[in-house]
Amino acid sequence: MKGLWTPAWIARHFLALVLTAACLGLGWWQFSRATDGNSISWGYMFQWPVFGGFVVFIWVREIQLARRRAGGVPDAPEPAEEAPACAITPGRPVRVTSRPAATTPDDPELDAYNDYLAWLAAHPGARPADYPGRIPQ
């Protein structure tokens, strides 16, 4: 419990109280405007207390997490076994078809374009205009 009374936590408590009071005060202010005839203030009158409730929710949640950490309870369960770097993760199945490799005659334009792409991959900071050969079109 001492961990919730450090200077950082006191500042958090103070900030949460100020924000909650401000939201409730703004809700009251919108109520007074709504009763004076401003019809759009009726919506804001309900919105500001919801914001204050959100501040309280986050404040309570952070206190619970801090207590859990102080008690030695981990936030999330640790995996039982370390997965290898090349592990396959489950997901959508991928169908692999076995097709024979396409045999096409040599295409000089395709070869020039592949050389261009290989040059760009080898020189990541280069611009296309820096290519020493002819840029395929």
CYANA upper distance limits for C-alpha pairs under 8 A (distance plus 0.5 A):
  1 MET  CA      5 TRP  CA      8.03
  1 MET  CA     67 ARG  CA      7.99
  2 LYS  CA      6 THR  CA      7.76
  3 GLY  CA      9 TRP  CA      8.31
  3 GLY  CA     70 ALA  CA      8.24
  4 LEU  CA      9 TRP  CA      5.96
  4 LEU  CA     10 ILE  CA      7.87
  4 LEU  CA     63 ILE  CA      8.11
  4 LEU  CA     66 ALA  CA      8.36
  5 TRP  CA      9 TRP  CA      6.17
  5 TRP  CA     10 ILE  CA      6.24
  6 THR  CA     10 ILE  CA      6.61
  7 PRO  CA     11 ALA  CA      6.72
  8 ALA  CA     12 ARG  CA      6.85
  9 TRP  CA     13 HIS  CA      6.58
 10 ILE  CA     14 PHE  CA      6.59
 11 ALA  CA     15 LEU  CA      6.54
 12 ARG  CA     16 ALA  CA      6.59
 13 HIS  CA     17 LEU  CA      6.69
 13 HIS  CA     59 TRP  CA      8.31
 14 PHE  CA     18 VAL  CA      6.60
 15 LEU  CA     19 LEU  CA      6.52
 16 ALA  CA     20 THR  CA      6.52
 16 ALA  CA     55 VAL  CA      6.97
 16 ALA  CA     56 VAL  CA      7.50
 16 ALA  CA     59 TRP  CA      7.11
 17 LEU  CA     21 ALA  CA      6.55
 18 VAL  CA     22 ALA  CA      6.48
 19 LEU  CA     23 CYS  CA      6.61
 19 LEU  CA     52 GLY  CA      7.42
 19 LEU  CA     55 VAL  CA      7.64
 20 THR  CA     24 LEU  CA      6.74
 20 THR  CA     51 PHE  CA      8.47
 20 THR  CA     52 GLY  CA      5.12
 20 THR  CA     53 GLY  CA      7.92
 20 THR  CA     55 VAL  CA      6.90
 20 THR  CA     56 VAL  CA      7.52
 21 ALA  CA     25 GLY  CA      6.46
 21 ALA  CA     52 GLY  CA      8.05
 22 ALA  CA     26 LEU  CA      6.53
 22 ALA  CA     52 GLY  CA      8.43
 23 CYS  CA     27 GLY  CA      6.67
 23 CYS  CA     48 TRP  CA      5.68
 23 CYS  CA     49 PRO  CA      6.39
 23 CYS  CA     51 PHE  CA      6.98
 23 CYS  CA     52 GLY  CA      5.62
 24 LEU  CA     28 TRP  CA      6.79
 24 LEU  CA     48 TRP  CA      6.88
 24 LEU  CA     49 PRO  CA      5.92
 24 LEU  CA     52 GLY  CA      6.97
 25 GLY  CA     29 TRP  CA      6.66
 26 LEU  CA     30 GLN  CA      6.64
 26 LEU  CA     45 MET  CA      8.21
 26 LEU  CA     48 TRP  CA      6.84
 27 GLY  CA     31 PHE  CA      6.72
 27 GLY  CA     44 TYR  CA      7.38
 27 GLY  CA     45 MET  CA      5.10
 27 GLY  CA     46 PHE  CA      7.26
 27 GLY  CA     47 GLN  CA      7.86
 27 GLY  CA     48 TRP  CA      5.46
 27 GLY  CA     49 PRO  CA      6.54
 28 TRP  CA     32 SER  CA      6.86
 28 TRP  CA     45 MET  CA      7.34
 29 TRP  CA     33 ARG  CA      6.86
 29 TRP  CA     45 MET  CA      8.27
 30 GLN  CA     34 ALA  CA      6.48
 30 GLN  CA     41 SER  CA      5.80
 30 GLN  CA     42 TRP  CA      7.51
 30 GLN  CA     44 TYR  CA      6.73
 30 GLN  CA     45 MET  CA      5.43
 31 PHE  CA     35 THR  CA      6.72
 31 PHE  CA     41 SER  CA      7.29
 31 PHE  CA     42 TRP  CA      7.15
 31 PHE  CA     45 MET  CA      5.87
 32 SER  CA     36 ASP  CA      6.87
 33 ARG  CA     37 GLY  CA      7.23
 33 ARG  CA     38 ASN  CA      6.29
 33 ARG  CA     41 SER  CA      6.81
 34 ALA  CA     38 ASN  CA      5.19
 34 ALA  CA     39 SER  CA      6.20
 34 ALA  CA     40 ILE  CA      7.77
 34 ALA  CA     41 SER  CA      5.43
 34 ALA  CA     42 TRP  CA      6.00
 34 ALA  CA     45 MET  CA      8.37
 38 ASN  CA     42 TRP  CA      8.22
 40 ILE  CA     44 TYR  CA      7.54
 41 SER  CA     45 MET  CA      6.38
 42 TRP  CA     46 PHE  CA      7.36
 43 GLY  CA     47 GLN  CA      6.76
 44 TYR  CA     48 TRP  CA      6.66
 45 MET  CA     49 PRO  CA      7.94
 46 PHE  CA     50 VAL  CA      7.23
 47 GLN  CA     51 PHE  CA      6.99
 48 TRP  CA     52 GLY  CA      6.86
 49 PRO  CA     53 GLY  CA      6.60
 50 VAL  CA     54 PHE  CA      6.74
 51 PHE  CA     55 VAL  CA      6.92
 52 GLY  CA     56 VAL  CA      6.89
 53 GLY  CA     57 PHE  CA      6.61
 54 PHE  CA     58 ILE  CA      6.72
 55 VAL  CA     59 TRP  CA      6.57
 56 VAL  CA     60 VAL  CA      6.62
 57 PHE  CA     61 ARG  CA      6.60
 58 ILE  CA     62 GLU  CA      6.59
 59 TRP  CA     63 ILE  CA      6.84
 60 VAL  CA     64 GLN  CA      6.74
 61 ARG  CA     65 LEU  CA      6.73
 62 GLU  CA     66 ALA  CA      6.61
 63 ILE  CA     67 ARG  CA      6.69
 64 GLN  CA     68 ARG  CA      6.66
 65 LEU  CA     69 ARG  CA      6.67
 65 LEU  CA     75 ASP  CA      7.97
 66 ALA  CA     70 ALA  CA      6.60
 67 ARG  CA     71 GLY  CA      6.57
 68 ARG  CA     72 GLY  CA      6.86
 68 ARG  CA     73 VAL  CA      5.77
 68 ARG  CA     74 PRO  CA      7.61
 68 ARG  CA     75 ASP  CA      7.92
 69 ARG  CA     73 VAL  CA      6.21
 69 ARG  CA     74 PRO  CA      6.90
 69 ARG  CA     75 ASP  CA      7.81
 83 ALA  CA     87 ALA  CA      6.94
106 ASP  CA    111 ASP  CA      8.26
107 ASP  CA    111 ASP  CA      6.68
108 PRO  CA    112 ALA  CA      6.58
109 GLU  CA    113 TYR  CA      6.71
109 GLU  CA    136 PRO  CA      7.66
110 LEU  CA    114 ASN  CA      6.61
111 ASP  CA    115 ASP  CA      6.65
112 ALA  CA    116 TYR  CA      6.69
112 ALA  CA    136 PRO  CA      7.21
113 TYR  CA    117 LEU  CA      6.74
113 TYR  CA    135 ILE  CA      8.07
113 TYR  CA    136 PRO  CA      6.17
114 ASN  CA    118 ALA  CA      6.59
115 ASP  CA    119 TRP  CA      6.61
116 TYR  CA    120 LEU  CA      6.75
116 TYR  CA    131 TYR  CA      7.93
116 TYR  CA    133 GLY  CA      8.32
116 TYR  CA    135 ILE  CA      7.48
116 TYR  CA    136 PRO  CA      8.20
117 LEU  CA    121 ALA  CA      6.66
118 ALA  CA    122 ALA  CA      6.66
119 TRP  CA    123 HIS  CA      6.65
119 TRP  CA    131 TYR  CA      8.02
120 LEU  CA    124 PRO  CA      6.53
120 LEU  CA    126 ALA  CA      7.48
120 LEU  CA    128 PRO  CA      8.01
120 LEU  CA    131 TYR  CA      8.41
126 ALA  CA    130 ASP  CA      6.77
126 ALA  CA    131 TYR  CA      8.49
127 ARG  CA    131 TYR  CA      7.93
128 PRO  CA    135 ILE  CA      8.34
131 TYR  CA    135 ILE  CA      7.63
